Amino acid sequence: AFAPIVPVLRYVDSAFVIMFTLELLIRVTLEKLNFFRDYANWFDIFLVLVGLVDMITSNLTEQGESVLQRLIRALKAFRSFRMIRSFRLFKGLRILARACQCFLSSLFW
């Protein structure tokens, strides 16, 4: 069902990996050694490396998914945790997330 759009999604994913890599390189260049003092930045490095490995392995093996590729794609799910860092910057976003947490539990009772 999704076979026709899989190549498009791979290109979009690759574009985001490249943008995140460039962002990381710019941040390392600007912050120098201070960049490595924050654990959140180490998490960003991990996410970029996982994205690069996924991009390279998916381009090398087009015909099927290996166990390694599935593992890497599962690790890419950790990208959503980057959003948690934004919560400390925006009080409104924290309130919205808390409200969603409260009403989502009532949907599944």
Phi, psi and omega in degrees: 000322181261002186305320181293333184261357181302314178299323179295316179295325176295319178294319179296315179299317178297322179296318179292322178298318179295318179295318178295324178295315178297318178300316180297316179296321178294317180296320178295319180296318183284319185270344181053230184290337178297334180301322187277000180274342182261127181296331178297327177291325175295324176296319177298319177299315178302314181296319180293318179297318178297318178297318178294317179297318178297316181298317181291314182291325180288332177282334180280324182242093183277330191285329181202172180262133176266172178298322179299316180295322178295319178297316180297318180292327175294320178294331179293343177296339178293349178300332180295337179289343175299328182296330181299326178298331180291334184299327182287344180271330187237111181296320179299323179292323177296317180296317179297317179296320179295318179297317177298320179298320182290316184279334179295326179294329179287340179287336187247025181273000000 
